[in-house]
Amino acid sequence: MPKHALRRVMTATTAAVGVLALGLADATAHAATPTLDYVALGDSYSAGSGVLPVDPTNLLCLRSTANYPHVIADATGARLKDVTCGAAQTSHFTQAQYPGVAPQVNALSAGTDLVTLTIGGNDNSTFINAITACGSAGVLSGGKGSPCKDKHGTSFDDQIENNTYPALKAALRDVVEAAPNARVAALGYPWITPAAADPSCFVKLPIAAGDVPYLRGIQAHLNDVVERAAEETGATFVDFARVSEGHDACEAPGTRWIEPLLFGHSLVPVHPNALGERRMAEHTMDALGLG
């Protein structure tokens, strides 16, 4: 064979071997990326209660298949076990919430890689009691003054500090113990109310002007104890204070992440809509460095 022809053959062979090696390296890299075993825990904000479509496997829990755990799993290719349940309290991490609904930490194991949760808002019925009390007071006062604050004072904050905070720490310790190799992310709650009263919002969220910052302060306190409990148990706190600003229940459809108390577009008011669940998922993935 002439030398120039031999050189061409050798060059082509070397190139083919290089391409094959690159292909094998790429395949090896992909094969080396394990699938995350992901367990989602938490309450209705985790479950996406009110967001369609509904998960038919357990209608008691009002769980959506478009909740933020499903969005995260779809984006990352994680293997999801979703045991979120509407109305869950921290106690339901270790106790059955309904007949046939196991304690949520039962879904965890040493093989769990990732855990997300939103919990605490239902302890002491904080959310429902505060919204109901302040909504009723707002209607009776015609939106004037701060009747809810005047009546309830620090009672909601006292319950959060004295009851919810230690319960959160205990619940997160149970999660870490049941999933010792997992990364645990405790999500805060996106803003429900704006920082100051918006008169145009009263028909949708009938909170008196002086009680809007009062409710906001209660929610800020709840998020603060979630953050403290996360830090003290080795979990990652996902903070929504900045990113959810301007996306509260008083905003227009397409902007708001939380549906209002009245005239909203969800079966479950004062909860995240589909946009809110997606944004919660996206910010959580950013905070955890998941892609």
Buried (B, 14 or more C-beta within 10 A) or exposed (E): EEEEEEEEEEEEEEEEEEEEEEEEEEEEEEEEEEEBBBBBBBBBBBBBBBBEEBBEEBEEBBBBBBBBBBBBBEBBEBBBBBBBBBBBBBBBBBEEBEEEBEBBBEBBBEEBBBBBBBBBBBBBBBBEBBBBBBBEBBBEBEBEBBBBBBEBEEBBBEBBBEBBBEBBBBBBBBBBEBBEEBBBBBBBBBBBBBEEBBEEBBEBBBBBBBBBBBBBBBBBBBBBBBBBBBEEBEBBBBBBBEBBEEBBBBBEEEEBBBBBBBEBEBEBBBBBBBBBBBBBBBBBBEBBEBE
